[in-house]
Every structure is written in C-alpha cells, then in structure tokens.
C-alpha cells in the first residue's frame, strides 16, 4: 500500500443503555475497518453485531489468501473488485446472522447495521446497510460518503421532513435496511481515491444523534492523534446525553515516503 495508516477506535455504552450492542473491526494489515450497531431483544443485538464483524473479517481475510474466492452475490461492473469483495463480505454476514437467528427463539429477528471500509492501494472501498456512517475529512471539510437507510432519511430526501424535524422525530431510530433480518440484503457500495492527509470516520448513530458535523470536524482536525480524536468524540456524545451506544473508528492517511523520511531522521539523531 502506498500509504501509511494510523487509526484509533473507541466504543462506549453511553449513559442510557444497560449494555453495548456495538462492535467494530480494525485490521490495518488487511486494510479493513468496520462498525456494526446491533438490534434485537434479549441482548440479541450484540450477538448480531459480533457475528457481522467476525463474518466480514473472515471473508476478507480468506480472500486475501485466495484471490479467486467466489463472491457472494452479484458483482457490479460499476465498481472495482475490492468494492465488490466488501459487498460480498457483508452479504455473507447477512446469511450467517439470518441462519443463527433461526436457531434460538430469543435471537429471532436480530440484525445489525454495518458500515465497512476496505483500503487497497489508493482505493477506498466502502459498503453500508442501515444508519451507521462513513465520513471523509479532506482539506478541513467533512463529507458523508454514506446516506442513511432510515425512515427519517427517506422523508428528508423526499422533501417531506426537514433535517431538524428528522433529528427530533420519534422514528429517527427506524432503519429501513439491516443485516441479518431477511435472507438477502441490499448492500450500498461506493469507492473513492484516497490522498495523503485524508481522515476517515466510521461511526454508529450514537455519535451523530447528539454531535453535529461541525463539532465532529473540529474534533478530527484539532489534533494529529486520531486515537485522541476517537476518545474526544465519544466524550462529546456522552456530554450530549449519551442516549445510545457510541462507537467511532478514526483513520488518518499518510504518505508512506513521509514515514521513511522520519525514520531516517530518527536514526541519524540516535547516532
């Protein structure tokens, strides 16, 4: 990979929930990062999110060792193979959760949101289902790369509700897609070229429900330490009420040559 990646991750139960149903994955070797926000009764949400993270990671890891590993579901000609591979991993997670949900009554109907990013060379591939989000911060501006699969988001896109009304709506937690609830799932994918200096944020809605994008941008650009940014974002969400579980994964993209240069400088200083 022509880039060096630094990352941070933080997950917190928040101030209103009894347990944390979010799970996340950070595997810099594979270039795979994901956040899953589980849903379902009798703690089944945390089961679904854990199964999703495990299944996605397993599929991407197997594909890294077997490039000809068959894709799960159709391949889109509009996107590159890594992007199709990530969609395949999410579909595999959907099948795993759906099968497991049928084995125990207390797991019936369990599901999870998924937002996942796969970094391959200069390409960022992403896939998502539900209302967990991926943001790109570039040149001190913040841009969402995903659009929520939720009832209120559909209302806003249709012009039937304003953003402010959506934030206050009692239905703001109602997702229109989730992984594991049905035998098959419609996965939204995208891709974009990465540049040195880019920052990526994957998060569950426990962050975005209480913290606006301006505050998120400030937190991610106030320091070069993405681990500190992750901790700060969770603190902001808790300060805003902590109504839900909060999970954030932050990544910074660096020029690989920059790392080599500083390594040489440190060697000379040591000598």
RAQUIKA-V558378 format. One record per backbone hydrogen bond with DSSP energy under -0.5 kcal/mol. CO is the residue of the C=O (numbers start at 1). NH is the residue of the N-H. If there is no record, write none. Layout:
# RAQUIKA-V558378
[[CO | NH] [CO | NH]]
This chain:
# RAQUIKA-V558378
[[2 | 256] [4 | 254] [6 | 252] [8 | 250] [10 | 248] [12 | 246] [13 | 17] [19 | 21] [21 | 38] [23 | 36] [25 | 34] [27 | 31] [27 | 32] [31 | 119] [32 | 27] [33 | 117] [34 | 25] [35 | 115] [36 | 23] [36 | 38] [37 | 113] [39 | 111] [40 | 45] [41 | 44] [43 | 46] [43 | 47] [44 | 48] [45 | 49] [46 | 50] [47 | 51] [48 | 52] [49 | 53] [50 | 54] [51 | 55] [52 | 56] [53 | 57] [54 | 58] [55 | 59] [56 | 60] [57 | 61] [58 | 62] [59 | 63] [60 | 64] [61 | 65] [62 | 66] [66 | 69] [71 | 73] [76 | 79] [80 | 84] [81 | 85] [82 | 86] [83 | 87] [84 | 88] [85 | 89] [86 | 90] [87 | 91] [88 | 92] [89 | 93] [90 | 94] [91 | 95] [92 | 96] [93 | 97] [94 | 98] [95 | 99] [96 | 100] [97 | 101] [98 | 102] [99 | 102] [100 | 103] [100 | 104] [104 | 107] [105 | 108] [107 | 110] [111 | 39] [112 | 179] [113 | 37] [114 | 129] [115 | 35] [116 | 127] [117 | 33] [118 | 120] [118 | 125] [120 | 123] [122 | 194] [123 | 120] [123 | 125] [124 | 192] [125 | 118] [126 | 190] [127 | 116] [128 | 188] [129 | 114] [130 | 149] [133 | 203] [134 | 145] [134 | 146] [135 | 201] [136 | 138] [136 | 143] [137 | 199] [138 | 141] [141 | 138] [143 | 136] [148 | 150] [149 | 176] [149 | 177] [150 | 154] [151 | 155] [152 | 156] [153 | 157] [154 | 158] [155 | 160] [155 | 161] [156 | 159] [162 | 166] [163 | 167] [164 | 168] [165 | 169] [169 | 172] [171 | 174] [173 | 175] [174 | 151] [178 | 181] [179 | 112] [185 | 187] [186 | 188] [188 | 128] [190 | 126] [192 | 124] [195 | 198] [198 | 253] [199 | 137] [200 | 251] [201 | 135] [202 | 249] [203 | 133] [204 | 207] [204 | 208] [205 | 209] [207 | 210] [207 | 211] [212 | 216] [213 | 217] [214 | 218] [215 | 219] [216 | 220] [217 | 221] [218 | 222] [224 | 226] [225 | 229] [226 | 230] [227 | 231] [228 | 232] [229 | 233] [230 | 234] [231 | 235] [232 | 236] [233 | 237] [234 | 238] [235 | 239] [236 | 240] [237 | 242] [238 | 241] [242 | 15] [242 | 16] [246 | 12] [247 | 204] [248 | 10] [249 | 202] [250 | 8] [251 | 200] [252 | 6] [252 | 254] [253 | 197] [254 | 4] [255 | 258] [255 | 259] [256 | 260] [257 | 261] [258 | 262] [259 | 263] [260 | 264] [261 | 265] [262 | 266] [263 | 267] [264 | 268] [265 | 269] [266 | 270] [267 | 271]]
